[in-house]
Amino acid sequence: MTRWQQREEDKTRILEAERQVFLQNALEPMRLMSLRSVLAFSKKVWMYLFLVWMTFFCSVATIQISSEIKRQEDHFQQTSLNLYELIRQRLSQNEAVLGGLEALLHTFDQLQFNGVRAYAKEMLTRYPHIYTVGLL
């Protein structure tokens, strides 16, 4: 073996030994890190972690609550619109029944009570939300 080859081999051994020492020194703190060392964080670090967690938690809770409020508002709007439409239809039907009764009374001068009774009976079967049709 030449002197030059000997020198290169020595350099390789030295570099390998330095690498081994470096890896041992670099990995040693990781081996020693345990739950106790994690719990030994300062109060500032724990407070910072707590504030980050609370900020995240409050953000998620705010998003969830606002989406639930929006969903409830939409449901309320839809329900109230349906109810409004039902009431509007029934009032329109009530007006039609009263208009028909008025037309019946103005058409015949001497209308018998039986004629009004037949009309009322017919309207009550067609419109079940009307409870009574009568004359005062």
HELIX and SHEET records of a PDB file:
HELIX    1   1 ARG A    3  LEU A   32  1                                  30    
HELIX    2   2 LEU A   35  LEU A   39  1                                   5    
HELIX    3   3 LYS A   43  THR A  107  1                                  65    
HELIX    4   4 PHE A  113  ARG A  126  1                                  14    
END                                                                             
